[in-house]
Amino acid sequence: RFQIQRGKTDPTSYKSLGDCFKTIFQREGLLGFYKGILPPVLAETPKRAVKFFTFEQYKKLLGYVSLPPGLAFAVAGLGSGLTEAVVVNPFEVVKVTLQTNQNAFKEQPSSFVQAQQIIKTGGLGFQGLNKGLTATLGRHGVFNMVYFGFYFNVKNVLPVNKDPNLEFLRKFGIGLVSGTIASIINIPFDVAKSRIQGPQPVPGEIKYRTCFKTMATVYKEEGFLALYKGLLPKIMRLGPG
């Protein structure tokens, strides 16, 4: 919701995270917080499987190249993120379409009906179910590159704790920091993805078309910080995750 706002004059603008929660609850009810939950639920298992399986495969392939371990982890993470993005992008298109619909939960179509509508109007390509693919590639590629590169390098430097509770906290802490840093670095791609996949400012006209052009438009019209919209809820979601 934050990422599709186009400044303070936008009628969808929220003053703060608390105001966003309050407004959604008042306008759309409790179930408004769960809009678009089915696509990520359906995508989560294949997404995680692809992420970690391909990371290990890319890491093995990079074993044939004389790269420093730290760089190898980052490159393998980049490869896994790009592969993962291809799998999850159609689910993201449906999810964003549902979440940016400000009608009450019971008034909006189901995930499957929404997917059918997207395919009917835009097909399976870059105007339909794979809209915003380049931005999704950037989002997942950068996130996994930073996450895996940071996590495994720091994890190998910090000594292992014999106490299982402290060892859990060590790994949790490294994961939390890794996810937070990766979220801060990749969020401009996330904003671009939301603008491309979400509702356009003028119905029938496509303003946000490609990843980097969208970033440039947001920067030019709304300033540098607009590329970091929604950072707090993103960190709250992906840091612990």
TIKEZA-789877 format. One record per residue (C-alpha): x, z, y; residue number from 1; chain. Coordinates in nm, 4 decimals. Last residue first. Layout:
N
<px: X pz: Z py: Y fiti: NUM zaba: A>
...
***
This chain:
241
<px: 1.1423 pz: 0.8283 py: -1.4178 fiti: 241 zaba: A>
<px: 1.2454 pz: 1.1277 py: -1.2032 fiti: 240 zaba: A>
<px: 1.3967 pz: 0.8907 py: -0.9435 fiti: 239 zaba: A>
<px: 1.1520 pz: 0.6037 py: -1.0060 fiti: 238 zaba: A>
<px: 0.8231 pz: 0.7598 py: -0.8940 fiti: 237 zaba: A>
<px: 0.9252 pz: 0.9999 py: -0.6175 fiti: 236 zaba: A>
<px: 1.1868 pz: 0.7439 py: -0.5079 fiti: 235 zaba: A>
<px: 0.9164 pz: 0.4751 py: -0.4754 fiti: 234 zaba: A>
<px: 0.6812 pz: 0.7180 py: -0.3001 fiti: 233 zaba: A>
<px: 0.9552 pz: 0.7837 py: -0.0395 fiti: 232 zaba: A>
<px: 1.0732 pz: 0.4212 py: -0.0010 fiti: 231 zaba: A>
<px: 0.7269 pz: 0.2795 py: 0.0748 fiti: 230 zaba: A>
<px: 0.8546 pz: 0.0684 py: 0.3621 fiti: 229 zaba: A>
<px: 1.2296 pz: 0.0069 py: 0.3471 fiti: 228 zaba: A>
<px: 1.2298 pz: -0.3573 py: 0.4628 fiti: 227 zaba: A>
<px: 1.0184 pz: -0.2430 py: 0.7581 fiti: 226 zaba: A>
<px: 1.3211 pz: -0.0398 py: 0.8682 fiti: 225 zaba: A>
<px: 1.4989 pz: -0.3582 py: 0.9789 fiti: 224 zaba: A>
<px: 1.2349 pz: -0.4680 py: 1.2293 fiti: 223 zaba: A>
<px: 0.8704 pz: -0.5765 py: 1.2137 fiti: 222 zaba: A>
<px: 0.8571 pz: -0.9452 py: 1.3074 fiti: 221 zaba: A>
<px: 1.2160 pz: -1.0595 py: 1.2485 fiti: 220 zaba: A>
<px: 1.2895 pz: -0.8250 py: 0.9562 fiti: 219 zaba: A>
<px: 0.9580 pz: -0.9036 py: 0.7824 fiti: 218 zaba: A>
<px: 1.0139 pz: -1.2786 py: 0.8315 fiti: 217 zaba: A>
<px: 1.3741 pz: -1.2599 py: 0.7037 fiti: 216 zaba: A>
<px: 1.2659 pz: -1.0624 py: 0.3964 fiti: 215 zaba: A>
<px: 0.9917 pz: -1.3179 py: 0.3298 fiti: 214 zaba: A>
<px: 1.2429 pz: -1.6035 py: 0.3607 fiti: 213 zaba: A>
<px: 1.4659 pz: -1.4190 py: 0.1148 fiti: 212 zaba: A>
<px: 1.1963 pz: -1.3882 py: -0.1517 fiti: 211 zaba: A>
<px: 0.9910 pz: -1.7055 py: -0.1093 fiti: 210 zaba: A>
<px: 0.6326 pz: -1.7670 py: 0.0110 fiti: 209 zaba: A>
<px: 0.5043 pz: -1.5015 py: 0.2488 fiti: 208 zaba: A>
<px: 0.2841 pz: -1.6793 py: 0.5019 fiti: 207 zaba: A>
<px: 0.0515 pz: -1.8630 py: 0.2646 fiti: 206 zaba: A>
<px: -0.2687 pz: -1.9570 py: 0.4504 fiti: 205 zaba: A>
<px: -0.6118 pz: -1.9476 py: 0.2815 fiti: 204 zaba: A>
<px: -0.6899 pz: -1.5967 py: 0.4016 fiti: 203 zaba: A>
<px: -0.4684 pz: -1.4994 py: 0.6979 fiti: 202 zaba: A>
<px: -0.2415 pz: -1.1962 py: 0.6456 fiti: 201 zaba: A>
<px: -0.1735 pz: -1.2891 py: 0.2779 fiti: 200 zaba: A>
<px: -0.2995 pz: -1.0478 py: 0.0132 fiti: 199 zaba: A>
<px: -0.0358 pz: -0.9126 py: -0.2280 fiti: 198 zaba: A>
<px: 0.2038 pz: -1.1002 py: -0.4573 fiti: 197 zaba: A>
<px: 0.4280 pz: -1.2355 py: -0.1802 fiti: 196 zaba: A>
<px: 0.4123 pz: -0.9236 py: 0.0385 fiti: 195 zaba: A>
<px: 0.4576 pz: -0.6900 py: -0.2594 fiti: 194 zaba: A>
<px: 0.7576 pz: -0.8890 py: -0.3881 fiti: 193 zaba: A>
<px: 0.9225 pz: -0.8921 py: -0.0442 fiti: 192 zaba: A>
<px: 0.8806 pz: -0.5143 py: -0.0177 fiti: 191 zaba: A>
<px: 1.0280 pz: -0.4690 py: -0.3653 fiti: 190 zaba: A>
<px: 1.3230 pz: -0.6964 py: -0.2832 fiti: 189 zaba: A>
<px: 1.3895 pz: -0.4829 py: 0.0266 fiti: 188 zaba: A>
<px: 1.3637 pz: -0.1772 py: -0.2060 fiti: 187 zaba: A>
<px: 1.6678 pz: -0.2618 py: -0.4197 fiti: 186 zaba: A>
<px: 1.9342 pz: -0.0415 py: -0.2592 fiti: 185 zaba: A>
<px: 1.7248 pz: 0.2707 py: -0.2001 fiti: 184 zaba: A>
<px: 1.5687 pz: 0.2494 py: -0.5469 fiti: 183 zaba: A>
<px: 1.9107 pz: 0.2135 py: -0.7151 fiti: 182 zaba: A>
<px: 2.0361 pz: 0.5214 py: -0.5293 fiti: 181 zaba: A>
<px: 1.7325 pz: 0.7253 py: -0.6369 fiti: 180 zaba: A>
<px: 1.7431 pz: 0.6069 py: -0.9985 fiti: 179 zaba: A>
<px: 2.1121 pz: 0.6901 py: -1.0303 fiti: 178 zaba: A>
<px: 2.0685 pz: 1.0298 py: -0.8615 fiti: 177 zaba: A>
<px: 1.7848 pz: 1.1217 py: -1.0982 fiti: 176 zaba: A>
<px: 1.9703 pz: 0.9872 py: -1.4027 fiti: 175 zaba: A>
<px: 2.2825 pz: 1.1876 py: -1.3158 fiti: 174 zaba: A>
<px: 2.0722 pz: 1.5012 py: -1.2668 fiti: 173 zaba: A>
<px: 1.8797 pz: 1.4499 py: -1.5912 fiti: 172 zaba: A>
<px: 2.2041 pz: 1.3975 py: -1.7830 fiti: 171 zaba: A>
<px: 2.3635 pz: 1.7141 py: -1.6448 fiti: 170 zaba: A>
<px: 2.0365 pz: 1.9119 py: -1.6734 fiti: 169 zaba: A>
<px: 2.0120 pz: 1.8199 py: -2.0427 fiti: 168 zaba: A>
<px: 2.3738 pz: 1.9204 py: -2.0941 fiti: 167 zaba: A>
<px: 2.3024 pz: 2.2527 py: -1.9206 fiti: 166 zaba: A>
<px: 2.0151 pz: 2.3182 py: -2.1589 fiti: 165 zaba: A>
<px: 2.2153 pz: 2.2055 py: -2.4641 fiti: 164 zaba: A>
<px: 2.5066 pz: 2.4433 py: -2.3797 fiti: 163 zaba: A>
<px: 2.8181 pz: 2.2591 py: -2.4945 fiti: 162 zaba: A>
<px: 2.8320 pz: 2.0718 py: -2.1643 fiti: 161 zaba: A>
<px: 2.9874 pz: 1.7238 py: -2.1515 fiti: 160 zaba: A>
<px: 3.2408 pz: 1.6711 py: -1.8725 fiti: 159 zaba: A>
<px: 3.1502 pz: 1.4497 py: -1.5750 fiti: 158 zaba: A>
<px: 3.3478 pz: 1.1244 py: -1.5805 fiti: 157 zaba: A>
<px: 3.1651 pz: 0.9447 py: -1.8619 fiti: 156 zaba: A>
<px: 2.8244 pz: 1.0258 py: -1.7135 fiti: 155 zaba: A>
<px: 2.9436 pz: 0.9034 py: -1.3715 fiti: 154 zaba: A>
<px: 3.0373 pz: 0.5626 py: -1.5107 fiti: 153 zaba: A>
<px: 2.7316 pz: 0.5391 py: -1.7379 fiti: 152 zaba: A>
<px: 2.4805 pz: 0.6263 py: -1.4670 fiti: 151 zaba: A>
<px: 2.6327 pz: 0.4328 py: -1.1763 fiti: 150 zaba: A>
<px: 2.6640 pz: 0.0942 py: -1.3460 fiti: 149 zaba: A>
<px: 2.3405 pz: 0.1401 py: -1.5404 fiti: 148 zaba: A>
<px: 2.1380 pz: 0.2235 py: -1.2279 fiti: 147 zaba: A>
<px: 2.3107 pz: -0.0106 py: -0.9818 fiti: 146 zaba: A>
<px: 2.2827 pz: -0.3180 py: -1.2042 fiti: 145 zaba: A>
<px: 1.9404 pz: -0.2108 py: -1.3310 fiti: 144 zaba: A>
<px: 1.7986 pz: -0.1839 py: -0.9781 fiti: 143 zaba: A>
<px: 1.9651 pz: -0.5033 py: -0.8527 fiti: 142 zaba: A>
<px: 1.8323 pz: -0.7150 py: -1.1395 fiti: 141 zaba: A>
<px: 1.4895 pz: -0.5510 py: -1.1375 fiti: 140 zaba: A>
<px: 1.4190 pz: -0.6088 py: -0.7685 fiti: 139 zaba: A>
<px: 1.6008 pz: -0.9410 py: -0.7410 fiti: 138 zaba: A>
<px: 1.4232 pz: -1.0887 py: -1.0427 fiti: 137 zaba: A>
<px: 1.0945 pz: -0.9515 py: -0.9064 fiti: 136 zaba: A>
<px: 1.1634 pz: -1.1242 py: -0.5730 fiti: 135 zaba: A>
<px: 1.2366 pz: -1.4512 py: -0.7550 fiti: 134 zaba: A>
<px: 0.9189 pz: -1.4140 py: -0.9636 fiti: 133 zaba: A>
<px: 0.6920 pz: -1.3696 py: -0.6609 fiti: 132 zaba: A>
<px: 0.3993 pz: -1.5579 py: -0.8160 fiti: 131 zaba: A>
<px: 0.4290 pz: -1.5874 py: -1.1920 fiti: 130 zaba: A>
<px: 0.0574 pz: -1.5479 py: -1.2690 fiti: 129 zaba: A>
<px: -0.0462 pz: -1.7892 py: -0.9961 fiti: 128 zaba: A>
<px: 0.1315 pz: -1.9824 py: -0.7219 fiti: 127 zaba: A>
<px: 0.4669 pz: -1.9677 py: -0.8999 fiti: 126 zaba: A>
<px: 0.3227 pz: -2.0933 py: -1.2267 fiti: 125 zaba: A>
<px: 0.0573 pz: -1.9780 py: -1.4745 fiti: 124 zaba: A>
<px: -0.2376 pz: -2.1244 py: -1.2861 fiti: 123 zaba: A>
<px: -0.3214 pz: -2.0484 py: -0.9237 fiti: 122 zaba: A>
<px: -0.7009 pz: -2.0267 py: -0.8951 fiti: 121 zaba: A>
<px: -0.8011 pz: -2.0003 py: -1.2621 fiti: 120 zaba: A>
<px: -0.4868 pz: -1.8101 py: -1.3629 fiti: 119 zaba: A>
<px: -0.5444 pz: -1.5507 py: -1.0894 fiti: 118 zaba: A>
<px: -0.9136 pz: -1.5208 py: -1.1800 fiti: 117 zaba: A>
<px: -0.8303 pz: -1.4744 py: -1.5483 fiti: 116 zaba: A>
<px: -0.5790 pz: -1.2019 py: -1.4615 fiti: 115 zaba: A>
<px: -0.8429 pz: -1.0255 py: -1.2505 fiti: 114 zaba: A>
<px: -1.0914 pz: -1.0430 py: -1.5389 fiti: 113 zaba: A>
<px: -0.8303 pz: -0.8918 py: -1.7728 fiti: 112 zaba: A>
<px: -0.7355 pz: -0.6153 py: -1.5292 fiti: 111 zaba: A>
<px: -1.1006 pz: -0.5258 py: -1.4685 fiti: 110 zaba: A>
<px: -1.2770 pz: -0.6455 py: -1.1557 fiti: 109 zaba: A>
<px: -1.3314 pz: -0.4242 py: -0.8484 fiti: 108 zaba: A>
<px: -1.6498 pz: -0.2425 py: -0.7555 fiti: 107 zaba: A>
<px: -1.6021 pz: 0.0577 py: -0.9860 fiti: 106 zaba: A>
<px: -1.2687 pz: 0.1442 py: -0.8217 fiti: 105 zaba: A>
<px: -1.4095 pz: 0.1360 py: -0.4698 fiti: 104 zaba: A>
<px: -1.2924 pz: -0.1586 py: -0.2606 fiti: 103 zaba: A>
<px: -0.9466 pz: -0.1456 py: -0.1085 fiti: 102 zaba: A>
<px: -0.7980 pz: -0.4221 py: -0.3230 fiti: 101 zaba: A>
<px: -0.4224 pz: -0.3839 py: -0.2742 fiti: 100 zaba: A>
<px: -0.3910 pz: -0.2021 py: -0.6061 fiti: 99 zaba: A>
<px: -0.5721 pz: -0.4707 py: -0.8063 fiti: 98 zaba: A>
<px: -0.3665 pz: -0.7616 py: -0.6738 fiti: 97 zaba: A>
<px: -0.0467 pz: -0.5578 py: -0.7087 fiti: 96 zaba: A>
<px: -0.1227 pz: -0.4827 py: -1.0761 fiti: 95 zaba: A>
<px: -0.2164 pz: -0.8417 py: -1.1649 fiti: 94 zaba: A>
<px: 0.1019 pz: -0.9825 py: -1.0111 fiti: 93 zaba: A>
<px: 0.3102 pz: -0.7027 py: -1.1642 fiti: 92 zaba: A>
<px: 0.1807 pz: -0.7808 py: -1.5151 fiti: 91 zaba: A>
<px: 0.2849 pz: -1.1445 py: -1.4686 fiti: 90 zaba: A>
<px: 0.6295 pz: -1.0251 py: -1.3505 fiti: 89 zaba: A>
<px: 0.7020 pz: -0.7883 py: -1.6409 fiti: 88 zaba: A>
<px: 0.8673 pz: -1.0193 py: -1.8966 fiti: 87 zaba: A>
<px: 1.0656 pz: -1.2361 py: -1.6530 fiti: 86 zaba: A>
<px: 1.1809 pz: -0.9221 py: -1.4721 fiti: 85 zaba: A>
<px: 1.3223 pz: -0.7690 py: -1.7931 fiti: 84 zaba: A>
<px: 1.5608 pz: -1.0610 py: -1.8379 fiti: 83 zaba: A>
<px: 1.6891 pz: -1.0278 py: -1.4804 fiti: 82 zaba: A>
<px: 1.7224 pz: -0.6515 py: -1.5212 fiti: 81 zaba: A>
<px: 1.9112 pz: -0.6816 py: -1.8508 fiti: 80 zaba: A>
<px: 2.1591 pz: -0.9240 py: -1.6960 fiti: 79 zaba: A>
<px: 2.2176 pz: -0.7002 py: -1.3930 fiti: 78 zaba: A>
<px: 2.2655 pz: -0.3985 py: -1.6189 fiti: 77 zaba: A>
<px: 2.5227 pz: -0.5892 py: -1.8265 fiti: 76 zaba: A>
<px: 2.7017 pz: -0.6742 py: -1.5003 fiti: 75 zaba: A>
<px: 2.6983 pz: -0.3078 py: -1.3899 fiti: 74 zaba: A>
<px: 2.8179 pz: -0.1753 py: -1.7269 fiti: 73 zaba: A>
<px: 3.0964 pz: -0.4369 py: -1.7379 fiti: 72 zaba: A>
<px: 3.2059 pz: -0.3445 py: -1.3843 fiti: 71 zaba: A>
<px: 3.2575 pz: 0.0178 py: -1.4811 fiti: 70 zaba: A>
<px: 3.4314 pz: -0.0733 py: -1.8068 fiti: 69 zaba: A>
<px: 3.6871 pz: -0.2949 py: -1.6281 fiti: 68 zaba: A>
<px: 3.6385 pz: -0.6558 py: -1.7401 fiti: 67 zaba: A>
<px: 3.8520 pz: -0.8391 py: -1.9950 fiti: 66 zaba: A>
<px: 3.5840 pz: -1.0639 py: -2.1408 fiti: 65 zaba: A>
<px: 3.4935 pz: -1.0510 py: -2.5102 fiti: 64 zaba: A>
<px: 3.3370 pz: -0.7070 py: -2.4581 fiti: 63 zaba: A>
<px: 3.1075 pz: -0.8742 py: -2.2054 fiti: 62 zaba: A>
<px: 2.9072 pz: -1.0082 py: -2.4983 fiti: 61 zaba: A>
<px: 2.8646 pz: -0.6569 py: -2.6384 fiti: 60 zaba: A>
<px: 2.7466 pz: -0.5246 py: -2.2996 fiti: 59 zaba: A>
<px: 2.5049 pz: -0.8148 py: -2.2701 fiti: 58 zaba: A>
<px: 2.3565 pz: -0.7217 py: -2.6077 fiti: 57 zaba: A>
<px: 2.3361 pz: -0.3493 py: -2.5231 fiti: 56 zaba: A>
<px: 2.1635 pz: -0.4213 py: -2.1923 fiti: 55 zaba: A>
<px: 1.9347 pz: -0.6701 py: -2.3705 fiti: 54 zaba: A>
<px: 1.8045 pz: -0.3987 py: -2.6031 fiti: 53 zaba: A>
<px: 1.7736 pz: -0.1375 py: -2.3262 fiti: 52 zaba: A>
<px: 1.5723 pz: -0.3408 py: -2.0773 fiti: 51 zaba: A>
<px: 1.3804 pz: -0.5535 py: -2.3312 fiti: 50 zaba: A>
<px: 1.2505 pz: -0.2480 py: -2.5174 fiti: 49 zaba: A>
<px: 1.1703 pz: -0.0680 py: -2.1930 fiti: 48 zaba: A>
<px: 0.9695 pz: -0.3647 py: -2.0629 fiti: 47 zaba: A>
<px: 0.8039 pz: -0.4313 py: -2.4000 fiti: 46 zaba: A>
<px: 0.6757 pz: -0.0703 py: -2.4028 fiti: 45 zaba: A>
<px: 0.5874 pz: -0.0469 py: -2.0323 fiti: 44 zaba: A>
<px: 0.4014 pz: -0.3754 py: -1.9942 fiti: 43 zaba: A>
<px: 0.0644 pz: -0.2655 py: -2.1327 fiti: 42 zaba: A>
<px: 0.0760 pz: 0.0603 py: -1.9340 fiti: 41 zaba: A>
<px: 0.2007 pz: -0.1313 py: -1.6269 fiti: 40 zaba: A>
<px: -0.0975 pz: -0.3726 py: -1.6522 fiti: 39 zaba: A>
<px: -0.3555 pz: -0.0967 py: -1.7250 fiti: 38 zaba: A>
<px: -0.2871 pz: 0.1241 py: -1.4216 fiti: 37 zaba: A>
<px: -0.3956 pz: -0.1312 py: -1.1622 fiti: 36 zaba: A>
<px: -0.6065 pz: 0.1171 py: -0.9705 fiti: 35 zaba: A>
<px: -0.5365 pz: 0.4745 py: -1.0763 fiti: 34 zaba: A>
<px: -0.5225 pz: 0.6377 py: -0.7346 fiti: 33 zaba: A>
<px: -0.8582 pz: 0.4794 py: -0.6497 fiti: 32 zaba: A>
<px: -1.0033 pz: 0.6714 py: -0.9429 fiti: 31 zaba: A>
<px: -1.0200 pz: 0.9807 py: -0.7208 fiti: 30 zaba: A>
<px: -1.2458 pz: 0.8084 py: -0.4692 fiti: 29 zaba: A>
<px: -1.2023 pz: 0.4784 py: -0.2877 fiti: 28 zaba: A>
<px: -1.2535 pz: 0.5521 py: 0.0809 fiti: 27 zaba: A>
<px: -1.1978 pz: 0.9283 py: 0.1007 fiti: 26 zaba: A>
<px: -0.9366 pz: 0.9472 py: -0.1781 fiti: 25 zaba: A>
<px: -0.7497 pz: 0.6417 py: -0.0484 fiti: 24 zaba: A>
<px: -0.7491 pz: 0.7835 py: 0.3031 fiti: 23 zaba: A>
<px: -0.6212 pz: 1.1275 py: 0.1973 fiti: 22 zaba: A>
<px: -0.3417 pz: 0.9889 py: -0.0215 fiti: 21 zaba: A>
<px: -0.2321 pz: 0.7493 py: 0.2550 fiti: 20 zaba: A>
<px: -0.2514 pz: 1.0221 py: 0.5186 fiti: 19 zaba: A>
<px: -0.0227 pz: 1.2395 py: 0.3045 fiti: 18 zaba: A>
<px: 0.2259 pz: 0.9530 py: 0.2676 fiti: 17 zaba: A>
<px: 0.2193 pz: 0.9047 py: 0.6446 fiti: 16 zaba: A>
<px: 0.0386 pz: 0.7252 py: 0.9269 fiti: 15 zaba: A>
<px: -0.1231 pz: 0.4637 py: 0.7015 fiti: 14 zaba: A>
<px: -0.1799 pz: 0.1068 py: 0.8226 fiti: 13 zaba: A>
<px: -0.4524 pz: -0.1050 py: 0.6590 fiti: 12 zaba: A>
<px: -0.5896 pz: -0.2101 py: 0.9998 fiti: 11 zaba: A>
<px: -0.2446 pz: -0.3484 py: 1.0902 fiti: 10 zaba: A>
<px: -0.1668 pz: -0.2505 py: 1.4508 fiti: 9 zaba: A>
<px: 0.0940 pz: -0.0001 py: 1.3337 fiti: 8 zaba: A>
<px: 0.3002 pz: -0.2669 py: 1.1572 fiti: 7 zaba: A>
<px: 0.2455 pz: -0.5296 py: 0.8876 fiti: 6 zaba: A>
<px: 0.1359 pz: -0.3065 py: 0.5995 fiti: 5 zaba: A>
<px: 0.1928 pz: -0.4678 py: 0.2575 fiti: 4 zaba: A>
<px: 0.4734 pz: -0.2251 py: 0.1653 fiti: 3 zaba: A>
<px: 0.2813 pz: 0.0905 py: 0.2459 fiti: 2 zaba: A>
<px: 0.0000 pz: 0.0000 py: 0.0000 fiti: 1 zaba: A>
***
